[in-house]
C-alpha cells in the first residue's frame, strides 16, 4: 500500500512577549542566515523542530507571527550558568517576524546588546 499522505504533527505554537528593546536585542540572532531569536524558557524543544511563533514586541505594538525552526537548545541547569531556552531560526528572512524584529530594533536605536543570551 502506497500512502502519499504522511501524518505530520502540527507545529508547536509558541506565544511570547518581549517587552523592551534591551531584551529584544539580547535575544536577537542576526548572525543566522535568515535571522532569529533566542527564547529564554524551561520548555524542552528538539533541534530541527518547526514551531509557529506569535510574538509581541513592546507594550503598545501588535503581534507578529511566523514559522521558525529550533536551531539549538540550552538545557536547564547548564553548568556554565547560561540561561535555559532555545534558538529559533526564522523560515523567511523577509517575513513578518524578521521584519518586525529589525524594525523594532532600528526604531529603538538599540543595535547592540549590553548582554546577550547568544554568541
C-alpha positions in Angstrom: 0.0 0.0 0.0 1.5 3.3 -1.1 0.2 6.1 1.2 1.3 9.6 0.0 -0.5 11.3 2.9 2.1 11.4 5.6 0.8 12.1 9.1 2.7 15.0 10.5 2.3 16.6 13.8 1.3 20.3 13.6 3.9 22.8 14.5 4.1 23.8 18.2 2.6 27.1 18.9 4.7 29.4 21.0 3.5 32.8 22.3 5.9 35.2 23.8 6.1 38.9 24.7 9.4 40.8 24.5 8.6 44.0 26.4 11.8 46.0 26.0 14.3 46.9 23.3 17.1 45.7 25.6 15.6 42.2 25.9 14.9 42.1 22.2 18.5 43.0 21.5 19.7 40.3 23.9 17.5 37.7 22.2 18.2 38.7 18.6 20.4 36.5 16.5 21.5 38.5 13.4 24.3 36.1 12.6 21.8 33.4 11.4 21.2 33.3 7.6 17.5 34.2 8.0 17.9 35.9 11.4 16.3 34.5 14.6 15.6 34.8 18.3 16.7 33.1 21.4 13.7 32.3 23.6 14.5 32.0 27.3 12.4 29.1 28.5 12.4 25.9 30.5 10.4 24.2 27.8 12.1 21.3 26.1 12.4 21.6 22.3 14.3 19.5 19.7 16.7 20.8 17.2 15.0 20.8 13.8 11.5 21.1 15.3 9.2 23.5 13.4 7.3 26.0 15.6 4.8 28.7 14.9 5.8 31.8 16.9 3.4 34.6 17.9 5.4 37.5 19.1 4.5 40.7 20.8 7.2 43.4 20.7 6.9 46.2 23.2 3.9 47.3 25.2 1.9 49.1 22.5 2.9 47.1 19.4 0.7 44.5 18.0 1.5 40.9 17.3 3.6 39.4 14.5 3.7 35.7 13.6 5.5 33.2 11.5 7.2 29.9 11.4 10.7 29.1 12.6 12.9 26.1 13.3 14.7 25.3 16.5 18.4 25.6 15.8 19.8 25.0 19.3 18.8 24.4 22.9 20.4 25.4 26.2 19.2 23.0 28.9 18.1 24.0 32.3 20.8 23.8 35.0 23.6 24.4 32.4 26.9 24.2 34.1 28.3 27.5 32.8 25.3 29.5 34.1 23.7 30.2 30.7 20.0 30.9 30.6 17.9 27.9 29.6 16.0 28.2 26.3 16.1 27.6 22.6 17.2 29.4 19.5 14.8 29.9 16.6 15.9 30.4 13.0 13.2 32.2 11.1 11.9 30.4 8.0 11.8 33.7 6.0 14.4 36.5 6.4 11.9 38.9 4.7 8.9 37.6 6.5 6.8 39.3 9.2 8.9 38.1 12.2 12.3 39.1 10.9 11.0 42.5 9.6 9.2 43.3 12.8 12.2 42.5 15.0 14.6 44.5 12.8 12.1 47.4 12.6 11.7 47.5 16.4 15.5 47.4 16.9 16.0 50.3 14.5 13.1 52.3 15.9 14.6 52.0 19.4 18.2 52.8 18.3 19.2 49.7 20.3 21.6 47.9 18.0 23.9 46.2 20.3 23.1 44.2 23.4 25.0 45.0 26.6 24.2 41.4 27.4 23.3 38.7 25.1 21.7 35.3 25.5 23.5 34.1 22.5 27.0 34.5 21.0 
